[in-house]
Amino acid sequence: MRLRNLFVTAAVAALLAGCTNETLDSFDKAEVDLRNVKNKTTYELSGRIVSNMQAANMPKTSPIMIRIFKEEGALEIWKADATNRFAKLREYKICAWSGKLGPKVKEGDRQAPEGFYPISPGQMNPNSSYYLAINTGFPNRYDAANGRHGTNLMIHGACSSSGCYSMTDEQMQEIFALARDAYKGGQKTIQLQALPFRMTAENMARHKNSPHIEFWKMLKEGYDQFEITKRPPEVNICEKKYVFNQQTDGKFNPAGQCPAMSTPPAMQVALANYNKKYDEEYAKALKKYEGMVWYEPSEAERKAIVAKERVGKELAYAPTGRSIDAGKLMKAEDLAELEAKRAELAEAKKAIEIQTAALEKATRGGKSVPVPAENPMPRPVEQASVETATAKKGFWGLFGAKDVAEPQPAPVSNSLTEADGADAGNPAEQTAAASPEAAGTPAAETKPVDPQTAAPSPALQGEAAAGANVPQQAAVEQTGEAPQKKPFWKFWAK
């Protein structure tokens, strides 16, 4: 009986009041001087705000509700009076919000959440890197049931957003203090209503072609019931959808079937009267916008308008602007043509990006000429290469001098090595291997031989004069490498 009386009283009051206090011509300015704020968590509201609350019969610690409208770029604070009926206390201009109209679906989409979110004291963060922060609680039970995900979606200061609702630090200080006082008064959770726009008949007709219109119609049921009762609606989720102010003896399962439920009779009467007026206004709006569609601006287009307005002004903040200011009505065929051109440009941009990536890969990190990789396999060594290699490995390298680059006749055998302590002027005292198999024998292991027998045979001398190097070639073929040392005696050969 008490619940029914409350609904009847709220419905009559709403019908009599009409749209009183629905909109403001200007946004409230936060009355905070941060230079005088010594403690962000114990900051006390200004005298003017306290006086306004007293005039509206609002206890300092009575409950509050937060309502956000993306398109208008507005954040409202509603506060309960002594009769538990809520009235708008403050309305702030949102400094920055990212993305476009529509709900957040996944991590990284830059969308700010839309829906109904309960905020508990544990979601208040006085130590935020963005001055102060209030976690929205996204994803809630509805979001989770519909596979939507994301983390750290906040209302915070610093006027910088990537999926959040960002305010100035001064605004955030007041909002934080209002929430703190409400919790002190015993409020368990503060309801956040994050909505795309004020859900009037004209706005709904203007956005009738949006891909999100069915989702917004569902949110509108909760919006309407708050407009009627001026009390935050009781929110539940079943069958992956929101339900508001439903009476039931069962339990609500976000992904399961809804239990048997009913709308209180007083609410049914109030909704019938409300919707009758709404339907009339919606029909008029449809005629007004016949053949026209709303162009939803991008975040960049919103920022561009703000940039023009802020030329020559301080740049301490980076506001993103109101969507309503950057959007426009267009003929349906003009918008279709615009979207086709944008799709064509997007495809061209994608093709350029693919070509650029391929070019960068081909030129190895942006170098103008590709650098071939070194072949890991040993190269075949030809006779000319052997001669060049042996010529470049000179005796003078032992003393730090430059290698002799002049090509020399090939040595008789790569088994000939320098004898430790040998006289450079006496080639007869050099040592030599007896056979090609000794080509790999270190110099320390060679045995001294008779100087006369060490002299090359006439046959070998003839082959050397002709450029032949049979033992050396055999060693190259066996090891796959050119000899690393030039025989010492070759420098004195005529």
C-alpha positions in Angstrom: 0.0 0.0 0.0 2.8 2.4 0.9 4.6 1.7 -2.4 1.4 2.4 -4.3 0.8 5.7 -2.6 4.3 6.8 -3.3 3.9 6.0 -7.0 0.5 7.9 -7.1 2.0 10.9 -5.4 5.0 11.0 -7.7 2.9 10.6 -10.8 0.5 13.4 -10.0 3.4 15.7 -9.1 5.2 15.0 -12.3 2.1 15.6 -14.4 1.5 18.9 -12.7 5.1 20.0 -12.8 5.6 19.2 -16.5 9.2 19.9 -17.5 10.1 22.3 -14.7 13.8 22.2 -13.9 14.5 19.9 -16.8 17.1 22.0 -18.5 19.5 24.8 -17.7 20.5 27.7 -20.0 24.1 27.5 -18.7 26.3 25.0 -16.9 27.2 25.4 -13.2 30.7 26.5 -12.5 32.5 24.6 -9.8 33.2 26.9 -6.9 36.5 25.4 -5.9 39.9 27.1 -5.6 42.3 24.2 -5.7 45.0 26.3 -4.1 43.1 26.3 -0.9 42.3 22.5 -0.9 44.5 21.0 1.7 42.8 17.6 1.8 40.8 16.3 -1.2 38.9 13.7 0.8 37.8 16.1 3.6 37.0 19.1 1.4 33.8 20.9 2.4 31.3 22.3 -0.1 31.1 26.0 -0.7 28.7 28.1 1.3 26.5 28.8 -1.8 25.9 25.1 -2.5 25.0 24.4 1.2 22.6 27.4 1.1 20.9 26.0 -2.1 20.5 22.6 -0.4 18.9 24.2 2.7 16.5 26.2 0.5 15.5 23.0 -1.3 15.0 21.2 2.0 17.9 18.8 1.2 19.8 17.5 4.2 23.6 17.6 3.7 23.9 13.8 3.9 20.8 12.9 1.9 21.2 10.5 -1.1 22.3 11.6 -4.5 22.0 10.3 -8.1 24.3 11.0 -11.1 22.9 11.4 -14.6 25.0 11.8 -17.7 24.0 12.9 -21.2 26.7 12.3 -23.8 25.2 14.3 -26.7 24.6 17.4 -24.5 28.0 16.9 -22.7 26.3 17.3 -19.3 26.7 15.6 -15.9 23.9 16.2 -13.4 23.8 15.7 -9.6 20.3 15.0 -8.3 19.8 15.1 -4.5 16.9 13.8 -2.3 14.9 16.3 -0.2 13.3 15.5 3.1 10.4 13.7 1.3 12.9 11.4 -0.6 12.0 13.1 -3.9 15.0 14.0 -6.0 15.7 17.4 -7.6 18.6 18.6 -9.7 21.2 20.3 -7.6 24.1 20.8 -10.0 24.8 20.4 -13.7 28.3 20.4 -15.0 29.7 20.5 -18.5 31.6 17.3 -19.2 35.2 18.3 -20.2 36.0 15.2 -22.3 34.5 12.0 -23.4 35.8 9.8 -26.2 34.2 7.9 -29.0 30.7 8.5 -30.3 27.1 7.9 -29.1 26.4 4.3 -28.3 27.4 1.8 -25.6 30.8 0.5 -24.8 31.3 -3.0 -26.2 34.9 -4.1 -25.8 38.2 -3.1 -24.4 40.0 -0.5 -26.5 36.9 0.8 -28.5 37.3 4.2 -26.8 33.5 4.2 -26.1 32.2 5.6 -22.8 29.7 3.3 -21.1 25.9 3.7 -21.4 23.5 2.1 -19.0 22.5 2.0 -15.3 25.4 1.5 -12.8 25.4 1.2 -9.0 28.4 3.0 -7.4 29.5 1.8 -3.9 32.0 3.5 -1.6 34.7 1.1 -2.6 34.6 2.5 -6.1 35.7 6.0 -4.9 39.4 6.6 -5.5 41.0 9.5 -3.7 44.5 8.6 -4.9 43.8 8.6 -8.6 46.4 9.8 -11.1 43.6 11.9 -12.5 43.1 14.0 -9.4 40.0 12.1 -8.1 38.1 9.2 -9.7 34.9 7.2 -9.4 34.8 3.8 -11.0 31.5 3.4 -13.0 31.4 -0.3 -12.4 31.5 -1.2 -16.1 30.9 -4.0 -17.0 27.7 -4.4 -14.9 25.5 -7.5 -14.9 23.8 -6.4 -18.1 27.1 -5.8 -19.9 28.6 -9.1 -18.7 25.5 -11.1 -19.8 25.8 -9.5 -23.3 29.5 -10.2 -23.7 30.7 -6.6 -23.2 34.0 -6.1 -21.5 36.5 -3.3 -20.5 38.3 -2.1 -17.5 38.9 1.1 -15.5 36.0 3.1 -16.9 35.8 6.1 -14.7 34.4 9.5 -13.9 37.6 11.4 -13.1 39.4 14.7 -13.3 42.3 16.0 -15.5 40.0 16.5 -18.6 41.5 13.6 -20.5 39.5 10.6 -21.7 39.9 7.3 -23.4 36.6 5.7 -22.7 35.9 7.7 -19.5 33.8 10.7 -18.5 36.4 13.3 -17.6 35.8 16.5 -15.7 37.9 19.4 -14.6 39.7 18.9 -11.3 37.5 21.6 -9.7 34.3 19.8 -10.8 35.6 16.5 -9.6 36.3 17.9 -6.2 32.7 19.0 -5.8 31.2 15.7 -7.1 33.5 13.7 -4.9 32.4 15.7 -1.8 28.7 15.3 -2.6 29.1 11.5 -3.0 31.1 11.3 0.3 28.5 13.2 2.2 25.7 10.9 0.8 27.6 7.8 1.9 28.0 9.3 5.4 24.2 9.6 5.5 23.8 5.9 5.0 23.4 5.6 1.2 24.7 2.2 0.1 25.0 2.7 -3.6 24.7 5.8 -5.8 22.9 5.2 -9.1 24.7 6.4 -12.3 22.4 6.8 -15.3 24.7 7.1 -18.3 22.5 8.0 -21.3 23.2 9.1 -24.9 20.9 12.2 -24.7 17.8 13.5 -23.0 15.3 10.9 -24.2 12.6 13.2 -25.3 10.2 12.4 -28.2 12.1 14.8 -30.5 15.5 13.3 -29.7 14.3 9.8 -30.2 12.8 10.7 -33.5 16.0 12.4 -34.6 18.1 9.3 -33.8 15.5 6.8 -35.1 18.0 5.5 -37.8 20.8 4.8 -35.3 22.0 1.2 -35.1 21.7 1.6 -31.3 18.0 2.7 -31.3 16.7 -0.6 -29.8 19.2 -0.5 -26.9 18.2 3.2 -26.3 14.5 2.3 -26.2 15.3 -0.1 -23.4 17.2 2.5 -21.5 14.3 5.0 -22.1 12.0 2.8 -19.9 14.2 3.6 -16.9 14.6 7.2 -17.9 10.8 7.6 -18.2 10.1 6.1 -14.8 12.6 8.5 -13.2 11.0 11.4 -14.9 7.6 10.3 -13.5 8.7 9.5 -9.9 11.8 11.6 -9.5 13.3 8.6 -7.7 16.0 6.4 -9.1 14.3 3.3 -10.5 15.0 -0.2 -9.1 17.1 -1.9 -11.7 17.3 -5.6 -12.5 18.5 -7.7 -15.4 17.0 -10.9 -16.9 17.0 -12.3 -20.4 20.0 -10.1 -21.1 17.9 -6.9 -20.7 17.2 -4.2 -18.2 13.8 -4.2 -16.3 12.7 -1.4 -14.0 10.5 -1.3 -10.9 9.2 -4.8 -11.3 7.5 -6.7 -8.5 8.2 -10.4 -8.3 8.5 -13.3 -5.8 11.2 -14.9 -8.0 14.8 -14.2 -8.6 16.4 -12.3 -11.5 19.1 -14.0 -13.5 20.9 -11.7 -16.0 21.2 -14.4 -18.7 18.2 -16.5 -17.6 14.5 -16.3 -18.1 12.7 -13.4 -16.3 10.6 -14.5 -13.3 6.9 -13.8 -13.2 6.7 -10.0 -12.5 4.4 -7.0 -12.7 4.5 -3.3 -12.8 2.8 -1.6 -9.7 -0.7 -0.3 -10.7 0.2 3.3 -9.8 3.1 3.2 -12.1 1.0 1.7 -14.9 -1.4 4.6 -14.7 1.4 7.2 -14.6 3.2 5.5 -17.5 0.0 5.4 -19.6 -0.5 9.1 -19.2 3.2 9.9 -19.8 3.3 7.7 -23.0 0.1 9.2 -24.4 1.7 12.6 -24.4 5.0 11.2 -25.6 3.4 9.4 -28.6 1.8 12.6 -29.8 5.0 14.5 -29.6 6.9 11.7 -31.4 4.4 11.6 -34.3 5.0 15.4 -34.7 8.7 14.9 -34.6 8.6 12.2 -37.3 6.8 14.6 -39.7 9.4 17.3 -38.9 12.3 15.0 -39.7 10.7 13.1 -42.6 13.4 12.4 -45.2 16.1 13.6 -42.9 18.7 11.7 -40.8 21.1 12.8 -38.1 24.7 12.9 -38.9 26.6 11.7 -35.8 30.0 13.5 -35.6 33.3 11.8 -34.8 35.4 12.7 -31.8 37.8 14.6 -34.1 35.0 16.7 -35.4 33.9 17.6 -31.9 37.4 18.6 -31.0 37.7 20.7 -34.1 34.8 22.9 -33.0 36.3 23.4 -29.5 39.7 24.2 -31.0 38.2 27.1 -33.0 36.5 28.4 -29.8 39.7 28.2 -27.8 42.1 30.0 -30.1 44.3 32.2 -28.0 43.0 30.8 -24.7 44.7 28.8 -22.1 45.4 25.1 -22.9 45.4 23.6 -19.5 42.6 21.4 -20.5 41.6 19.5 -23.7 37.8 19.5 -23.9 36.3 17.3 -26.6 33.1 19.3 -27.1 29.4 18.5 -27.3 28.2 16.1 -29.9 25.0 18.1 -30.4 27.2 21.1 -31.6 29.2 19.1 -34.2 26.3 16.9 -35.5 23.7 18.0 -38.1 20.6 16.9 -40.0 21.1 15.8 -43.5 19.0 14.4 -46.3 19.1 10.6 -46.3 20.6 10.4 -49.8 23.3 13.0 -49.0 24.3 11.0 -45.9 24.4 7.8 -47.9 26.7 9.4 -50.5 28.9 10.8 -47.7 29.2 7.4 -46.1 30.1 5.8 -49.5 32.9 8.4 -50.0 34.2 7.8 -46.5 34.2 4.0 -47.1 36.1 4.5 -50.4 38.7 6.7 -48.6 39.0 4.2 -45.9 39.7 1.4 -48.4 42.3 3.6 -50.2 44.0 4.4 -46.9 44.1 0.7 -46.0 45.6 -0.1 -49.4 48.3 2.6 -48.9 49.1 1.2 -45.4 49.5 -2.3 -46.8 51.8 -1.0 -49.6 53.8 1.0 -47.2 54.2 -1.9 -44.8 55.3 -4.1 -47.8 57.8 -1.5 -48.9 59.3 -1.1 -45.5 59.7 -4.9 -45.2 61.3 -5.1 -48.6 63.8 -2.3 -47.8 64.7 -3.7 -44.4 63.4 -1.1 -42.0 63.2 1.8 -44.4 66.7 1.7 -46.0 66.7 2.9 -49.6 68.6 -0.2 -51.0 67.9 -3.7 -49.8 70.9 -5.3 -48.1 71.2 -9.0 -49.0 71.9 -11.4 -46.2 75.3 -13.1 -46.1 75.2 -16.6 -47.5 76.0 -19.0 -44.6 77.3 -21.7 -47.0 81.0 -21.7 -47.9 81.7 -20.3 -51.4 83.5 -22.4 -54.0 87.1 -21.2 -54.2 88.6 -20.8 -57.7 92.2 -20.5 -58.6 92.1 -16.7 -59.0 90.5 -16.4 -55.6 93.2 -18.6 -54.1 95.9 -16.4 -55.6 94.3 -13.2 -54.4 93.7 -14.6 -50.9 97.3 -15.8 -50.5 98.6 -12.5 -51.9 96.7 -10.5 -49.3 98.0 -12.5 -46.3 101.5 -11.0 -46.3 104.5 -11.4 -44.1 104.5 -7.7 -43.2 101.1 -8.3 -41.3 103.2 -9.9 -38.6 104.6 -6.5 -37.8 101.3 -4.6 -38.0 101.8 -3.2 -41.5 99.1 -3.2 -44.2 98.6 -6.3 -46.2 100.3 -6.4 -49.5 97.5 -6.2 -52.0 99.6 -7.0 -55.2 98.8 -10.4 -56.5 101.7 -12.9 -56.4 102.3 -16.2 -58.1 100.8 -19.0 -56.3 103.1 -21.0 -53.9 104.1 -24.5 -54.7 102.2 -25.9 -51.7 100.2 -24.6 -48.8 102.1 -27.1 -46.6 105.2 -24.8 -46.7 105.4 -22.8 -43.5 107.7 -20.4 -41.8 110.4 -22.0 -39.7 110.7 -20.5 -36.2 113.8 -18.5 -36.0 114.7 -19.0 -39.7 117.0 -16.5 -41.4 114.9 -14.4 -43.8 117.8 -14.3 -46.3 118.4 -18.0 -46.5 115.5 -19.9 -48.3 117.5 -23.1 -48.0 116.8 -23.2 -44.3 112.9 -23.4 -44.7 110.9 -26.5 -44.0 108.4 -28.2 -46.2 105.8 -31.0 -45.9 106.6 -34.2 -47.7 103.2 -34.7 -49.2 99.8 -32.9 -49.8 98.4 -34.8 -46.8 100.6 -32.7 -44.5 98.9 -29.4 -45.6 97.1 -29.2 -42.3 100.1 -29.9 -40.1 101.0 -27.0 -37.8 104.4 -25.4 -38.3 105.5 -26.5 -34.8 105.1 -30.1 -35.9 107.1 -30.0 -39.2 110.4 -31.9 -39.1 113.6 -30.3 -40.4 114.9 -31.8 -43.6 118.0 -31.6 -45.6 118.1 -28.2 -47.3 118.9 -29.7 -50.6 116.0 -32.1 -50.6 113.7 -29.2 -49.5 114.2 -27.4 -52.8 111.3 -27.7 -55.2 111.7 -30.3 -57.9 112.1 -29.0 -61.5 108.6 -30.4 -62.3 107.0 -28.5 -59.5 109.0 -25.4 -60.5 107.6 -25.6 -63.9 104.0 -26.0 -62.6 104.5 -23.0 -60.3 105.7 -20.9 -63.2 102.6 -21.9 -65.2 100.4 -20.9 -62.3 99.5 -24.4 -61.3 99.2 -25.3 -57.6 98.1 -29.0 -57.4 98.8 -29.6 -53.7 97.2 -26.3 -52.7 94.1 -26.9 -54.8 93.8 -30.3 -53.3 93.9 -28.7 -49.8 91.2 -26.2 -50.9 89.0 -28.9 -52.2 89.5 -30.9 -49.0 88.9 -28.1 -46.5 86.7 -25.8 -48.6 88.8 -22.8 -47.5 91.7 -20.8 -49.0 95.0 -21.0 -47.2 95.4 -18.5 -44.4 99.2 -17.9 -44.7 101.5 -17.1 -47.6 104.8 -19.1 -47.6 107.6 -16.9 -46.3 110.0 -17.8 -49.1 107.7 -16.5 -51.8 108.5 -12.9 -51.2 112.1 -13.6 -52.4 111.1 -15.6 -55.4 112.0 -13.9 -58.6 
